Amino acid sequence: MSKLLAGHLLDAIPASLPEELIEVLVRTPGARVERIVSRGHASPPGFWYDQDEHELVAVLAGEARLELEGETRTLGPGDWVWLEAHRRHRVAWTTPDEDTIWLAVFLEAAPEA
């Protein structure tokens, strides 16, 4: 029998958060699930994520602004976005006075023919 993995996504957040907190909750071949906690963190100016994986990202608490090329989305609790592999995006802003808690699911992209 395998070990049960469980926890609470809104608990165990450090009082001091000088850097974004990124925790891998589950990893399997071709997939990874992370909890990310931001407190006023954002992508560096001019930096864009351009990932080889697909990503589904959901905001569980707090608020964030996600920039996609040509579009900006404000995300709050319950909002989610599907990002195809290589869809350039960046975190423009997260609430500075409360935690923004993300759930990110990364899925391996099929190789191109």
C-alpha positions as a Markdown table, in Angstrom:
| # | Residue | x | y | z |
|---|---|---|---|---|
| 1 | Met | 0.0 | 0.0 | 0.0 |
| 2 | Ser | 1.3 | 3.4 | -0.9 |
| 3 | Lys | 1.8 | 6.3 | 1.6 |
| 4 | Leu | -1.1 | 8.8 | 1.9 |
| 5 | Leu | 0.0 | 12.3 | 1.0 |
| 6 | Ala | -2.2 | 15.0 | 2.6 |
| 7 | Gly | -2.1 | 18.5 | 4.0 |
| 8 | His | -3.9 | 21.8 | 4.1 |
| 9 | Leu | -3.1 | 24.3 | 1.3 |
| 10 | Leu | -3.7 | 27.4 | 3.5 |
| 11 | Asp | -1.6 | 26.3 | 6.5 |
| 12 | Ala | 2.1 | 26.3 | 7.4 |
| 13 | Ile | 3.1 | 29.6 | 5.8 |
| 14 | Pro | 6.1 | 31.3 | 7.3 |
| 15 | Ala | 5.7 | 34.7 | 9.0 |
| 16 | Ser | 8.6 | 36.0 | 7.0 |
| 17 | Leu | 8.5 | 35.5 | 3.2 |
| 18 | Pro | 11.4 | 37.3 | 1.6 |
| 19 | Glu | 11.2 | 35.0 | -1.4 |
| 20 | Glu | 8.2 | 33.2 | -2.9 |
| 21 | Leu | 7.5 | 29.9 | -1.3 |
| 22 | Ile | 7.4 | 27.1 | -3.8 |
| 23 | Glu | 6.6 | 23.6 | -2.5 |
| 24 | Val | 6.3 | 20.5 | -4.7 |
| 25 | Leu | 3.3 | 18.6 | -3.3 |
| 26 | Val | 3.3 | 15.7 | -5.7 |
| 27 | Arg | 5.5 | 14.6 | -8.6 |
| 28 | Thr | 4.8 | 11.8 | -11.0 |
| 29 | Pro | 6.3 | 11.0 | -14.4 |
| 30 | Gly | 5.0 | 13.7 | -16.7 |
| 31 | Ala | 3.3 | 15.8 | -13.9 |
| 32 | Arg | 4.0 | 18.0 | -10.9 |
| 33 | Val | 1.7 | 19.8 | -8.5 |
| 34 | Glu | 3.0 | 22.8 | -6.5 |
| 35 | Arg | 1.8 | 25.2 | -3.9 |
| 36 | Ile | 3.2 | 28.7 | -4.4 |
| 37 | Val | 2.8 | 31.4 | -1.8 |
| 38 | Ser | 3.4 | 35.0 | -2.9 |
| 39 | Arg | 3.3 | 38.1 | -0.6 |
| 40 | Gly | 3.9 | 41.1 | -2.9 |
| 41 | His | 6.2 | 39.1 | -5.1 |
| 42 | Ala | 6.2 | 39.5 | -8.9 |
| 43 | Ser | 8.3 | 38.5 | -11.8 |
| 44 | Pro | 11.4 | 40.6 | -12.3 |
| 45 | Pro | 10.9 | 43.5 | -14.9 |
| 46 | Gly | 11.3 | 42.2 | -18.4 |
| 47 | Phe | 11.2 | 38.5 | -17.3 |
| 48 | Trp | 8.7 | 36.1 | -19.0 |
| 49 | Tyr | 8.1 | 32.5 | -18.2 |
| 50 | Asp | 8.4 | 30.3 | -21.4 |
| 51 | Gln | 7.9 | 26.8 | -20.1 |
| 52 | Asp | 8.2 | 23.4 | -21.9 |
| 53 | Glu | 5.3 | 22.2 | -19.8 |
| 54 | His | 1.5 | 23.0 | -19.8 |
| 55 | Glu | 0.4 | 24.7 | -16.6 |
| 56 | Leu | -3.0 | 25.0 | -14.9 |
| 57 | Val | -2.7 | 27.7 | -12.2 |
| 58 | Ala | -5.4 | 28.5 | -9.7 |
| 59 | Val | -5.5 | 31.2 | -7.0 |
| 60 | Leu | -6.9 | 29.8 | -3.7 |
| 61 | Ala | -6.4 | 33.0 | -1.6 |
| 62 | Gly | -5.3 | 36.6 | -2.2 |
| 63 | Glu | -5.1 | 38.3 | -5.5 |
| 64 | Ala | -2.7 | 38.5 | -8.4 |
| 65 | Arg | -2.3 | 40.1 | -11.9 |
| 66 | Leu | -1.0 | 37.7 | -14.6 |
| 67 | Glu | 0.3 | 39.2 | -17.8 |
| 68 | Leu | 0.1 | 37.1 | -21.0 |
| 69 | Glu | 1.4 | 38.6 | -24.2 |
| 70 | Gly | -1.4 | 41.0 | -25.2 |
| 71 | Glu | -3.6 | 40.4 | -22.2 |
| 72 | Thr | -3.6 | 41.1 | -18.4 |
| 73 | Arg | -5.9 | 39.1 | -16.1 |
| 74 | Thr | -6.6 | 39.8 | -12.5 |
| 75 | Leu | -7.1 | 36.6 | -10.5 |
| 76 | Gly | -8.8 | 36.1 | -7.1 |
| 77 | Pro | -9.9 | 33.1 | -5.1 |
| 78 | Gly | -11.3 | 30.4 | -7.3 |
| 79 | Asp | -9.9 | 31.9 | -10.6 |
| 80 | Trp | -7.8 | 29.6 | -12.8 |
| 81 | Val | -5.9 | 29.8 | -16.1 |
| 82 | Trp | -4.7 | 27.1 | -18.5 |
| 83 | Leu | -1.3 | 28.0 | -20.0 |
| 84 | Glu | -0.2 | 25.9 | -23.0 |
| 85 | Ala | 3.5 | 25.1 | -23.1 |
| 86 | His | 5.5 | 28.1 | -24.3 |
| 87 | Arg | 2.7 | 30.6 | -23.7 |
| 88 | Arg | 4.7 | 33.5 | -22.4 |
| 89 | His | 3.4 | 34.9 | -19.1 |
| 90 | Arg | 4.6 | 36.7 | -16.0 |
| 91 | Val | 3.3 | 37.6 | -12.6 |
| 92 | Ala | 2.9 | 41.4 | -12.7 |
| 93 | Trp | 1.6 | 41.8 | -9.1 |
| 94 | Thr | 0.4 | 40.0 | -6.0 |
| 95 | Thr | -1.2 | 41.5 | -2.9 |
| 96 | Pro | 1.5 | 42.9 | -0.6 |
| 97 | Asp | -0.4 | 42.7 | 2.6 |
| 98 | Glu | -1.8 | 39.2 | 2.4 |
| 99 | Asp | -0.7 | 35.9 | 1.0 |
| 100 | Thr | -1.6 | 34.9 | -2.5 |
| 101 | Ile | -1.8 | 31.1 | -2.5 |
| 102 | Trp | -1.5 | 29.4 | -5.9 |
| 103 | Leu | -2.0 | 25.8 | -6.9 |
| 104 | Ala | 0.0 | 25.0 | -10.0 |
| 105 | Val | -0.3 | 21.8 | -12.0 |
| 106 | Phe | 2.4 | 21.2 | -14.5 |
| 107 | Leu | 1.9 | 18.6 | -17.3 |
| 108 | Glu | 4.5 | 17.4 | -19.7 |
| 109 | Ala | 3.8 | 18.6 | -23.2 |
| 110 | Ala | 3.7 | 16.0 | -26.0 |
| 111 | Pro | 6.8 | 16.2 | -28.2 |
| 112 | Glu | 6.2 | 18.0 | -31.5 |
| 113 | Ala | 6.4 | 15.8 | -34.5 |
